[in-house]
């Protein structure tokens, strides 16, 4: 059966979340004069925040915590690491972070080219994201990629996250696609590559960090334009 539907993860697959988050936090850091007030180096802070945030998202994905916990803790725990126990400051960062991140809309290298290529080949394109619904839609719109997609599914819409099969089920239903004519591309080994495969759907793992060398049965790319080898 011919591939017809291409599903993409959004953050760090198409939309450069790492870069955009970095720029957003840097703005807030400078606005609050954190370096002069608390003698914290931004690069050090960002590195701590990045690790804490990644771990919290993994716990959300695994169903251990909810997103409210993440929102209360990612900045609070980051500042606490530097000895600053300040809920108000953490809240300021959290609220402004989500409002301001969509003012930075850098895409992952090759994203627009590959979407244009796939559209020209008449694939129907979709998004399945573990992010927050309202933020996901704004990211797609403001970065200019929304018109490429027939459907945009966010974990919030159904209340479960990848790799839970129900989110794939829901997204396929929304897009009127059959799993044997669908493929998912994403950068999270468990949520995307394993999630789709376990659901019975084809997958391509976007190994953006070049982390895995033990992959046998799943197709791997390290650059989005390498999708042309498969689609």
C-alpha positions, 0 to 999 in steps of 0.5 A: 500500500502506498504511503499517503499520510505523513505525521510529524511531531512538532517540537524539535522535529519541525519547530526548533523548541530548544533554540526558541526556548533559549532565546525566550529565557535569555530575554526574561533573564536580562529583563529581570537582571538575574545575573547582577541580582543573583550572580548567576551566569545565564549559560549555566542557568539555561543548562540546569533548566534544560536538564530539569525541563527534559526530565519533567517532560519525560515524567509527563510522558510516562504519566507520573506527573501532570502539566500543572506540576511541570509548570510549577516546578521547572523554573522554581527547581532551576532557581532553587538549584542556585539557592534561590527559593522564590515562587514569585520569580519562578511564576513570573518566568513560567507565565512569561515564558509561555506567552513569549516563546511564540515570538521566537519562531525558528524552525529546525533546519530544512523544515520548510524545504521538506514540507514543500517537497512532501506537499509537492509529492501530494502527501497529506501532512499532519501534526501529533504533538505532546505539547499544550494545544493552544501553544501548538496551534500558535507555534504552527501559525506564527512560524508560517507552517500551519497551511501545510497541515490538514490536522493538528493533534495535541495531547491536551485534546484527548488527555493522553500523550505519545506513546499512548496508542489512543493519541495515534488512534485519535489523530488517525480518526481526525485525519481519516487515515489508515495506519498502513498508509501512514508514517510518523516522524519524530525526535523522541525515541520512546514517544515517537519511534516506539509509540508509532511502531507499537501502535502498528504504524511506520516510523522514522526516528529523527536522531537530531542529537545523534544519540542512538546507534543501536537501532535496527528495525526503525529508519533513522535520519539525522537531518530532515532533508534525508526524508527524501530517501524514504518518501 
